């Protein structure tokens, strides 16, 4: 089964860290990705750029005009920083991998439809 792990963090907290701590955290994240890639569990993953836009299309089969807004939510503290797709035997295994994410914040675990 494949699951998408979406990693949320408060960017201002990361930027507020002293450079040495921030670099150490980034190294831990790299090790986490490398460990799970070597084991064959992570099949895809990327860091995402900043500056998301959301296109709201309205209701299904209606003629609403698309509206573009900054960010995914109006009042969100956390932003999506990266994601990984894992190929595992069960949801429990996906959750176990997510619990070992070294960067703090929030990890959303969602099944990928086959």
Protein Blocks (a to p, Z undefined) as FASTA:
>chain_A
ZZdddddddfklmmmpcfklmmmmmmmmmmmmmmmmmnomagbdcdddehiacddebjeh
iabdcdddehjbfblfbdcfbdcddddfbfklmmmmmmmpmngpidddddddZZ
